[in-house]
Amino acid sequence: MPELQYIEVSKIFPHPDNPRKNLGDIQELSDSIKANGVLQNLTVVPMSNGQYTVVIGHRRLAAAKKAGLSVVPCVAMEMTPQEQVRTMLMENIQRSDLTVYEQAQGFQMMLDMGETVESIAKDCGFSQSTVRRRVRLLELDADKFKKSEARGATLQDYAQLEKIETPELKNKALDAIGTANFRDVLKKAIEEEKNLRRMAQWETDLEAFALKIEKRDCVGSTAVPMDYVTNYGIWSPKDKMVERPEDAGEVRYYYLVGTNGIDLYKDHQERGETEEERQRKEKDRARNRVKAELREITERHYSLRVEFVSDFSAAKKHLVEICKYAVGAIVGDGEYGRDEINAELTGELLDLGIDDNTDYPAFTAMVEECADEHPEYALLVCAYASVDADDNGYWDERWNTDKREYEIVHEPNSELDRLYNFLVSLGYEMSDEEKAMRDGTHQLLSRRDA
């Protein structure tokens, strides 16, 4: 068994592969060592030049040097590089001293030295899936990750990133971790990834009969008059597919890839369309795109609210706020009060297992049974489900008499304002985009020419 020995601090050096990069504030430990000495020995590995490398006790070594000690108690042990990394990793994990990113770096070092995910999981007490998820975090931008840790990001936050496959979109969501925008940005990134896959499939299908171009009315450097046919974009119906035109063998088709969509064109056909008609159609297309984007935003913000209510577990604590809001939801704004509730949403939030065959009396009985078991939460759900919907937003389309055309405008929504105020009182955090929609400052609501 190795014996305790006192070694000069000038001969002991920090381990270059120590997973813990930041030793934290050592002033208090240094003061204690100055008063009482080093009460727990360091574990070191001898080097060929008569010097030593710390394996256990990096903070104690730094604090001892700061306290002015010339020697410290040590146990010198022979270890392979793999054993050294494993020992340091285990020591820091047991003390909960490592950040998530430092854990990931430690696991990767062990993998690089020949360990397997299975052996690391067994040694460190983590599941194999946790080890794999940690290592995948190293694909993210290191600076962004460290900033997210400083913002107080949780393991659950990082686990949410697994819903995204694209590194660029993961890093975009990583920028928002630890802020009120994270849930919104995460959902947006998930949708963007789905749209990228749709775009890739559309382009593959278009390649079968159309030529890719870089600019409308141009094939390379040659001017070619073209007519707009259709568009495939983030605003398109989820089930929209490319259909080969019947005249594709007779008329040449072209497609232009943009940031959020693909425009399909074909050789210009003489139809006698006026410039005014063409501009009107362009405005209609632009307005429809904005409407589709606003619908997507409105539905996404609705899903954020639903998730918050679904995960809410402090109904008893907020009973007064819930009762006050429920009264308003039941009474409503108008003379006749409110007589409807979203049964599908209520069933989802209360986990009732209802379907299209469930009649209203059965639905009512199931809600009442839930109210017996969890009255505060049942009241919250019923109040919420009576006012919110996936089209509950802050915009509308109106006819502009002077311009003689429809335009998209910001639409104040006092009922949604009250709902947000209520949810915020329960702990909900509005994202910047939600606030911009509410205030009418969102960029899509400022496009008065759409």
C-alpha positions, 0 to 999 in steps of 0.5 A: 500500500502506498505510503504518505509522504511530504512532497515539495509543492514546486515539484507538483504540477496540475494534470493537463487532462483534468476534466475540471477546467475552473477550480473556482474561488480557492481563497476560503480553502487557502485561509483554512490551509494556512490555519490548519494545514492540508487535512487530506492528502493529494494523490499524485503520479510520479514522472520520470524527471523526479516531478509529480502530476496531481490526479486528486487534489488540484484545488488543495494544491492551488490553495496550498501554494496560495497559502505559502506552504512549501510541502504537502502530504501526498500518496504517489501511485503508478497509473496508466494515462487511462486510469488517471483520467478515469480517477479524475473524472470519477472524483469530480463527478462524485463531488458534483464539481464538473459542469455538463460540458466538462463531463462531456470532455471527460467522457470523450477523453476516455473514449479516445483512450479506448474505453467504451460507452458501456464501460464508462457508464458502468464506472461513472454510474450513468446510463449509456444513453446519458453518456452518449448524449453528453458526448454529442454536446461536444458537437455544439459551439464551445463558447455558446455552451459555456455562456449557456451554462453561465445563464443557469441552463439545466440538464433538461434544457440540454436534453431538449436539444436532442429534438434537433439534428442539424448542428447549425439549428442546435447552436441557434437554440443553444444561444437561447438556453437559459432565457425566456426565448428558449422554448419558442426558439426550440420549437421554431428550430424543430419546425425549421428542420422539418421545413428543410427536409420538405424543401430538400424533397421538393427540390428532388422532385422538381429536378425530375422535370425542371431546371434549377436557375439562380435568378428569375427570367435568366438561364445562366447569362441568357435572358428567358421570359418566364411565368410564375407557376407556384411556390413550395415554402414554409407557408405551404400546407403540410401535405403539399407535394410536387406534381409533374405538370401535364405539359412538362414534356412540351414546355420548359420549367424552371425552379428557383430556391430561396431561403424559405421556399422554392418558386416554380416557373415555366417559359412565358406563354402569351395570355394577355395578362396586364402589368396591373394583374401581374402586380396584383397577383404578386401582392396576393402571393406575398400577403398569403405568405405573410398570413401563413407565417403569422398562422404558424407563429400563432399556432406555435405560441398557442402550443407553448401556452398549452405545454405550460398548462400541461406541465403546471404542478403548482395549482394549489399554490396559485389557487387565488389567481386560478379562481379569479381568472376562472371567474372571468373566463366563465363570465366572459366579456359579453352579455351572455357570458361563455357557453363553450369549452374546447373539449378536445383540449380539456381531454388532452390536458386532463388525460381523459382519453376521449375521442370522437365517440365520447358524448358530452355527458360522458365528457362532463362526468370524466371532468367532474371525476378529475375535479374530485381528485385534483380540484385546483388543476381541473379548474385551471384546465377548464378555465384555460380551455374555455378561452384559448385556441390555436388561432388565438393571436394578434393579427387580422386581414382587413380590406383597405378601402383607399388601396382597394386591397386586403392588408394584414394588420396588428389586431389587439386582443384583450382576452389573450392579454388577460390570458398571458397576464394570468399565465405570467402570474403562474410563472410563464415567461413570454418570449421576445417574439410573443411580446412583439406579436402582442405589441404589434412590433413584429416584423411581419405585422409591419409589412404594410405593403404585403 
